[in-house]
Amino acid sequence: MMHVKNILVPVDFSEYSKVALRYGLELARKLDAAVTVLHINWIPAAYVGLDVMMPTLPEGGQTIQDYTHAQAQEHLAALVDEVAKPDGPVIHREVRAGDAAKGIIDRAGEDDVDMIVMGTHGRSGLDHWLIGSIAEKVVRSAPCPVLTVRYHPGAE
């Protein structure tokens, strides 16, 4: 029997991920599990793995990377506050930088994450071929089960 005590819910602040977060939180409540809500902040490929200073913003001398990280943390806090219920599970929030699929897979492998619950945009055809599917990449390579939740507008 599988015991789910830690659920990872990656979010990109879309309606798709908001629906998945609601689903993940409800599942965690029923299973008495904790939830880590993760946002991967994309960094342009030119900066990944390089020890270079990102361009700075004129006000405050903050790098663009630091600024976008802080913005992502604020959006994540607002999203969790909007969706979480008072009687819900323990929720941890985390923002990381990098490639979304790789970041989700790496994070799932770090701790005892028992399950990933994530939204899928449901793209097909040319959109899927051009953009790819983060959910599909995660399903193929994750070290734990992945539950994908598809958003249907107007079905809430």
C-alpha positions in Angstrom: 0.0 0.0 0.0 1.2 3.5 -0.9 1.4 6.1 1.9 1.2 9.6 0.6 2.6 12.0 3.2 4.2 14.7 1.0 2.6 16.1 -2.1 4.4 18.4 -4.5 2.2 20.8 -6.5 4.0 22.8 -9.1 2.3 26.0 -10.2 2.8 28.6 -13.0 0.0 30.9 -11.8 -2.3 29.9 -14.6 -5.9 28.8 -14.1 -4.6 25.3 -14.9 -2.3 25.2 -12.0 -4.8 26.9 -9.7 -7.2 24.0 -10.3 -4.4 21.5 -9.7 -3.5 23.3 -6.5 -7.1 23.0 -5.2 -7.1 19.4 -6.1 -3.8 18.7 -4.4 -4.8 20.5 -1.3 -8.0 18.6 -1.0 -6.2 15.3 -1.6 -3.6 16.2 1.0 -6.4 17.1 3.5 -8.0 13.7 3.0 -4.7 11.9 3.2 -3.3 13.9 6.1 -0.4 14.9 3.9 1.7 18.0 3.7 1.9 20.1 0.5 4.9 21.9 -1.1 3.7 24.4 -3.6 6.5 25.0 -6.1 7.0 27.7 -8.7 10.0 27.4 -11.1 11.1 30.9 -12.2 12.4 30.6 -15.7 15.9 32.1 -16.4 17.0 32.8 -20.0 19.3 30.0 -21.2 22.2 32.5 -21.6 22.4 32.8 -17.8 21.8 29.2 -16.7 24.9 27.8 -15.1 27.0 30.9 -15.6 28.6 32.9 -12.8 27.6 36.2 -14.4 25.8 39.1 -12.9 22.3 39.5 -14.3 21.5 43.0 -15.5 20.5 45.3 -12.6 17.4 47.4 -12.2 18.0 51.1 -11.9 16.3 51.4 -8.5 17.8 49.5 -5.7 20.6 47.8 -7.6 18.6 44.6 -7.6 19.3 42.1 -10.3 16.5 41.1 -12.6 16.8 37.5 -11.3 16.4 38.8 -7.7 13.4 41.0 -8.7 11.6 38.2 -10.6 12.3 35.8 -7.7 10.7 38.3 -5.2 7.8 38.8 -7.5 7.2 35.1 -7.9 7.3 34.7 -4.1 4.6 37.4 -3.7 2.4 35.8 -6.4 2.9 32.4 -4.8 1.9 33.7 -1.4 -1.2 35.3 -2.9 -2.2 32.2 -4.7 -1.8 30.0 -1.7 -3.8 32.5 0.4 -6.6 32.5 -2.2 -6.9 28.8 -2.5 -6.0 27.4 0.9 -8.7 26.7 3.5 -8.2 27.1 7.3 -8.7 23.4 8.0 -6.4 22.4 5.2 -3.0 20.7 5.2 0.4 22.1 6.1 1.6 24.1 3.1 5.2 25.0 2.3 6.0 27.5 -0.5 9.1 27.4 -2.6 10.4 29.4 -5.6 13.4 28.2 -7.6 15.0 29.3 -10.8 15.6 27.2 -13.9 13.8 24.9 -16.4 10.3 24.0 -15.2 10.3 20.3 -16.0 13.8 19.7 -14.7 13.2 21.8 -11.6 10.0 19.9 -10.8 11.7 16.5 -11.3 14.8 17.5 -9.3 12.7 18.9 -6.4 10.6 15.7 -6.3 13.8 13.7 -6.0 15.3 15.8 -3.1 12.9 15.0 -0.3 10.5 12.2 0.4 7.9 13.5 -2.1 5.4 10.8 -2.5 3.3 12.3 -5.3 3.2 15.2 -7.7 -0.2 16.8 -8.5 0.1 19.2 -11.5 -2.1 20.9 -14.0 -1.9 20.4 -17.7 -2.8 22.8 -20.4 -4.0 20.0 -22.7 -2.2 21.4 -25.8 -2.2 19.2 -28.8 -1.0 19.3 -32.4 1.4 22.1 -33.4 1.2 23.9 -30.0 2.2 20.7 -28.3 5.0 20.1 -30.8 6.4 23.7 -30.6 6.0 24.3 -26.9 6.2 20.8 -25.6 4.5 19.6 -22.4 6.1 20.2 -19.0 3.5 17.7 -17.6 4.5 15.1 -20.1 8.2 15.5 -19.3 7.5 15.3 -15.6 5.3 12.1 -16.0 8.1 10.4 -18.0 10.9 11.2 -15.6 9.5 11.8 -12.1 10.8 9.6 -9.2 7.2 9.2 -7.9 3.6 9.0 -9.2 2.3 12.1 -11.0 -1.4 13.0 -11.1 -2.3 15.4 -13.8 -5.4 17.6 -13.5 -6.9 19.2 -16.7 -8.7 22.4 -16.4 -12.0 22.7 -18.2 -13.2 26.4 -18.3 -16.6 26.8 -16.8 -16.5 23.4 -15.1 -15.7 24.7 -11.6 
